[in-house]
């Protein structure tokens, strides 16, 4: 293995990967627009008219980025593996938090999320962690649900408590 591959992924590799990924997204937009119709109807442009051209612009921009990325060969490092682990230690719990909200509600998900970050990433004492992890969702509930009368996503626990 080369020294660069031991330290982290190459900048060129990630540039090519992102250009391809975004290009595929642009193609999905174009295909969806074609299904909705991109021509003019009696009332004006159909639903897919504007998104079609946005998708086309995304594909063209991705092709340009892909061309530039393939020409780039300076061996730059994108990030070291340790740096990527730090980023993923935030991204993965955040994705779990967002993904769990429809099932357990905002308040319980927030309690777990705040506790995770405070205890395992911030190394706060248990008393501080519990106080903030419980206090912030309670404060959020009081401000939004009671004061502003804005309902936020609730899970089975909140429904059971009648909140």
DOZAMI-254196 format. One record per residue (C-alpha): residue number from 1; x, z, y negated. Coordinates in Angstrom, 3 decimals. Example, Ala and Ser with C-alpha at 12.3 -4.5 7.8 and 13.67 -1.06 7.14 Angstrom:
// DOZAMI-254196
<pt bavo="1" X="12.300" Z="7.800" Y="4.500"/>
<pt bavo="2" X="13.670" Z="7.140" Y="1.060"/>
// end
This chain:
// DOZAMI-254196
<pt bavo="1" X="0.000" Z="0.000" Y="0.000"/>
<pt bavo="2" X="1.180" Z="-0.651" Y="-3.501"/>
<pt bavo="3" X="1.681" Z="2.124" Y="-5.980"/>
<pt bavo="4" X="-1.192" Z="0.838" Y="-8.131"/>
<pt bavo="5" X="-3.729" Z="0.940" Y="-5.294"/>
<pt bavo="6" X="-2.751" Z="4.547" Y="-4.545"/>
<pt bavo="7" X="-3.404" Z="5.619" Y="-8.147"/>
<pt bavo="8" X="-6.755" Z="3.953" Y="-8.640"/>
<pt bavo="9" X="-8.619" Z="0.651" Y="-8.824"/>
<pt bavo="10" X="-7.253" Z="-2.234" Y="-10.853"/>
<pt bavo="11" X="-8.943" Z="-3.124" Y="-14.135"/>
<pt bavo="12" X="-9.243" Z="-6.748" Y="-12.984"/>
<pt bavo="13" X="-11.151" Z="-5.761" Y="-9.830"/>
<pt bavo="14" X="-13.748" Z="-3.777" Y="-11.746"/>
<pt bavo="15" X="-14.123" Z="-6.467" Y="-14.422"/>
<pt bavo="16" X="-14.840" Z="-9.068" Y="-11.731"/>
<pt bavo="17" X="-17.240" Z="-6.746" Y="-9.918"/>
<pt bavo="18" X="-19.183" Z="-5.911" Y="-13.068"/>
<pt bavo="19" X="-19.343" Z="-9.560" Y="-14.141"/>
<pt bavo="20" X="-20.809" Z="-10.471" Y="-10.747"/>
<pt bavo="21" X="-23.243" Z="-7.537" Y="-10.756"/>
<pt bavo="22" X="-24.514" Z="-8.291" Y="-14.263"/>
<pt bavo="23" X="-24.709" Z="-12.004" Y="-13.406"/>
<pt bavo="24" X="-26.942" Z="-11.182" Y="-10.422"/>
<pt bavo="25" X="-29.124" Z="-9.069" Y="-12.731"/>
<pt bavo="26" X="-29.435" Z="-12.068" Y="-15.075"/>
<pt bavo="27" X="-30.472" Z="-14.262" Y="-12.149"/>
<pt bavo="28" X="-33.135" Z="-11.735" Y="-11.147"/>
<pt bavo="29" X="-34.475" Z="-11.826" Y="-14.721"/>
<pt bavo="30" X="-34.547" Z="-15.636" Y="-14.640"/>
<pt bavo="31" X="-36.368" Z="-15.734" Y="-11.289"/>
<pt bavo="32" X="-38.924" Z="-13.189" Y="-12.479"/>
<pt bavo="33" X="-39.470" Z="-15.197" Y="-15.640"/>
<pt bavo="34" X="-40.030" Z="-18.384" Y="-13.674"/>
<pt bavo="35" X="-42.725" Z="-16.622" Y="-11.638"/>
<pt bavo="36" X="-44.418" Z="-15.429" Y="-14.838"/>
<pt bavo="37" X="-44.154" Z="-18.855" Y="-16.442"/>
<pt bavo="38" X="-41.698" Z="-19.983" Y="-19.097"/>
<pt bavo="39" X="-43.642" Z="-22.802" Y="-20.709"/>
<pt bavo="40" X="-46.191" Z="-22.793" Y="-23.487"/>
<pt bavo="41" X="-49.812" Z="-22.019" Y="-22.771"/>
<pt bavo="42" X="-52.869" Z="-22.547" Y="-24.951"/>
<pt bavo="43" X="-52.192" Z="-19.259" Y="-26.789"/>
<pt bavo="44" X="-48.443" Z="-19.764" Y="-27.170"/>
<pt bavo="45" X="-45.448" Z="-18.898" Y="-25.030"/>
<pt bavo="46" X="-46.182" Z="-17.470" Y="-21.600"/>
<pt bavo="47" X="-44.941" Z="-14.057" Y="-20.464"/>
<pt bavo="48" X="-41.659" Z="-15.318" Y="-19.004"/>
<pt bavo="49" X="-40.590" Z="-17.459" Y="-21.965"/>
<pt bavo="50" X="-38.479" Z="-14.917" Y="-23.848"/>
<pt bavo="51" X="-37.087" Z="-13.072" Y="-20.777"/>
<pt bavo="52" X="-35.979" Z="-16.419" Y="-19.297"/>
<pt bavo="53" X="-33.658" Z="-17.096" Y="-22.208"/>
<pt bavo="54" X="-32.402" Z="-13.510" Y="-22.220"/>
<pt bavo="55" X="-31.607" Z="-13.863" Y="-18.501"/>
<pt bavo="56" X="-29.860" Z="-17.172" Y="-19.148"/>
<pt bavo="57" X="-27.761" Z="-15.565" Y="-21.898"/>
<pt bavo="58" X="-26.844" Z="-12.721" Y="-19.517"/>
<pt bavo="59" X="-25.734" Z="-15.210" Y="-16.842"/>
<pt bavo="60" X="-23.662" Z="-17.217" Y="-19.339"/>
<pt bavo="61" X="-22.031" Z="-14.067" Y="-20.748"/>
<pt bavo="62" X="-21.279" Z="-12.872" Y="-17.216"/>
<pt bavo="63" X="-19.712" Z="-16.213" Y="-16.329"/>
<pt bavo="64" X="-17.490" Z="-15.990" Y="-19.415"/>
<pt bavo="65" X="-16.489" Z="-12.429" Y="-18.513"/>
<pt bavo="66" X="-15.790" Z="-13.489" Y="-14.924"/>
<pt bavo="67" X="-13.589" Z="-16.353" Y="-16.114"/>
<pt bavo="68" X="-11.624" Z="-14.042" Y="-18.421"/>
<pt bavo="69" X="-11.313" Z="-11.374" Y="-15.728"/>
<pt bavo="70" X="-9.918" Z="-13.838" Y="-13.194"/>
<pt bavo="71" X="-7.312" Z="-15.037" Y="-15.687"/>
<pt bavo="72" X="-6.245" Z="-11.461" Y="-16.489"/>
<pt bavo="73" X="-3.335" Z="-10.413" Y="-14.294"/>
<pt bavo="74" X="-1.470" Z="-7.743" Y="-16.222"/>
<pt bavo="75" X="-1.921" Z="-5.133" Y="-13.473"/>
<pt bavo="76" X="-3.646" Z="-2.574" Y="-15.696"/>
<pt bavo="77" X="-5.196" Z="0.418" Y="-14.023"/>
<pt bavo="78" X="-8.900" Z="1.039" Y="-14.680"/>
<pt bavo="79" X="-8.744" Z="4.763" Y="-13.959"/>
<pt bavo="80" X="-6.996" Z="7.105" Y="-11.599"/>
<pt bavo="81" X="-8.918" Z="8.364" Y="-8.572"/>
<pt bavo="82" X="-8.927" Z="11.910" Y="-9.973"/>
<pt bavo="83" X="-10.544" Z="10.675" Y="-13.184"/>
<pt bavo="84" X="-13.189" Z="8.791" Y="-11.213"/>
<pt bavo="85" X="-13.927" Z="11.925" Y="-9.168"/>
<pt bavo="86" X="-14.522" Z="13.837" Y="-12.413"/>
<pt bavo="87" X="-16.918" Z="11.169" Y="-13.637"/>
<pt bavo="88" X="-18.756" Z="11.122" Y="-10.307"/>
<pt bavo="89" X="-19.068" Z="14.928" Y="-10.381"/>
<pt bavo="90" X="-21.369" Z="14.365" Y="-13.362"/>
<pt bavo="91" X="-23.016" Z="11.062" Y="-12.381"/>
<pt bavo="92" X="-24.110" Z="12.058" Y="-8.856"/>
<pt bavo="93" X="-25.847" Z="15.349" Y="-9.817"/>
<pt bavo="94" X="-27.491" Z="13.596" Y="-12.776"/>
<pt bavo="95" X="-28.854" Z="10.851" Y="-10.498"/>
<pt bavo="96" X="-30.145" Z="13.486" Y="-8.062"/>
<pt bavo="97" X="-31.749" Z="15.349" Y="-10.984"/>
<pt bavo="98" X="-33.556" Z="12.262" Y="-12.246"/>
<pt bavo="99" X="-34.531" Z="11.155" Y="-8.731"/>
<pt bavo="100" X="-35.935" Z="14.559" Y="-7.797"/>
<pt bavo="101" X="-38.119" Z="14.934" Y="-10.901"/>
<pt bavo="102" X="-41.141" Z="13.021" Y="-9.553"/>
<pt bavo="103" X="-41.188" Z="15.293" Y="-6.491"/>
<pt bavo="104" X="-40.340" Z="18.750" Y="-7.836"/>
<pt bavo="105" X="-41.122" Z="18.350" Y="-11.537"/>
<pt bavo="106" X="-39.035" Z="18.660" Y="-14.665"/>
<pt bavo="107" X="-38.819" Z="22.427" Y="-14.793"/>
<pt bavo="108" X="-37.586" Z="23.182" Y="-11.266"/>
<pt bavo="109" X="-35.242" Z="20.178" Y="-11.346"/>
<pt bavo="110" X="-33.852" Z="21.393" Y="-14.682"/>
<pt bavo="111" X="-33.289" Z="24.899" Y="-13.342"/>
<pt bavo="112" X="-31.289" Z="23.577" Y="-10.393"/>
<pt bavo="113" X="-29.417" Z="21.029" Y="-12.538"/>
<pt bavo="114" X="-28.426" Z="23.537" Y="-15.213"/>
<pt bavo="115" X="-27.405" Z="26.103" Y="-12.599"/>
<pt bavo="116" X="-25.278" Z="23.529" Y="-10.775"/>
<pt bavo="117" X="-23.391" Z="22.497" Y="-13.878"/>
<pt bavo="118" X="-22.926" Z="26.000" Y="-15.198"/>
<pt bavo="119" X="-21.817" Z="27.633" Y="-11.956"/>
<pt bavo="120" X="-19.895" Z="24.987" Y="-10.041"/>
<pt bavo="121" X="-18.516" Z="22.853" Y="-12.832"/>
<pt bavo="122" X="-18.416" Z="25.373" Y="-15.698"/>
<pt bavo="123" X="-17.531" Z="28.438" Y="-13.591"/>
<pt bavo="124" X="-19.845" Z="30.746" Y="-15.558"/>
<pt bavo="125" X="-20.802" Z="34.141" Y="-14.167"/>
<pt bavo="126" X="-23.970" Z="34.304" Y="-12.046"/>
<pt bavo="127" X="-25.859" Z="36.398" Y="-14.597"/>
<pt bavo="128" X="-25.184" Z="33.911" Y="-17.397"/>
<pt bavo="129" X="-25.993" Z="30.975" Y="-15.124"/>
<pt bavo="130" X="-29.331" Z="32.423" Y="-14.010"/>
<pt bavo="131" X="-30.303" Z="33.446" Y="-17.549"/>
<pt bavo="132" X="-29.696" Z="29.977" Y="-18.979"/>
<pt bavo="133" X="-30.992" Z="28.057" Y="-15.928"/>
<pt bavo="134" X="-34.301" Z="29.942" Y="-16.076"/>
<pt bavo="135" X="-34.445" Z="30.402" Y="-19.850"/>
<pt bavo="136" X="-34.036" Z="26.767" Y="-20.906"/>
<pt bavo="137" X="-36.903" Z="25.362" Y="-18.794"/>
<pt bavo="138" X="-39.132" Z="28.260" Y="-19.904"/>
<pt bavo="139" X="-38.243" Z="27.568" Y="-23.543"/>
<pt bavo="140" X="-38.831" Z="23.843" Y="-22.987"/>
<pt bavo="141" X="-42.241" Z="24.599" Y="-21.466"/>
<pt bavo="142" X="-43.243" Z="26.829" Y="-24.378"/>
<pt bavo="143" X="-42.100" Z="24.368" Y="-27.047"/>
<pt bavo="144" X="-43.464" Z="21.153" Y="-25.543"/>
<pt bavo="145" X="-46.486" Z="22.214" Y="-23.495"/>
<pt bavo="146" X="-47.783" Z="25.095" Y="-25.597"/>
<pt bavo="147" X="-46.591" Z="24.393" Y="-29.115"/>
<pt bavo="148" X="-46.610" Z="20.557" Y="-29.300"/>
<pt bavo="149" X="-49.224" Z="20.133" Y="-26.517"/>
<pt bavo="150" X="-47.100" Z="17.441" Y="-24.832"/>
<pt bavo="151" X="-47.415" Z="17.565" Y="-21.037"/>
<pt bavo="152" X="-44.173" Z="17.063" Y="-19.132"/>
<pt bavo="153" X="-43.797" Z="16.101" Y="-15.444"/>
<pt bavo="154" X="-44.786" Z="18.964" Y="-13.158"/>
<pt bavo="155" X="-44.115" Z="19.507" Y="-9.490"/>
<pt bavo="156" X="-45.931" Z="21.471" Y="-6.808"/>
<pt bavo="157" X="-44.646" Z="24.849" Y="-8.044"/>
<pt bavo="158" X="-46.027" Z="24.372" Y="-11.546"/>
<pt bavo="159" X="-49.319" Z="23.092" Y="-10.139"/>
<pt bavo="160" X="-49.526" Z="26.134" Y="-7.844"/>
<pt bavo="161" X="-48.843" Z="28.444" Y="-10.809"/>
<pt bavo="162" X="-51.494" Z="26.620" Y="-12.853"/>
<pt bavo="163" X="-49.124" Z="25.655" Y="-15.657"/>
// end
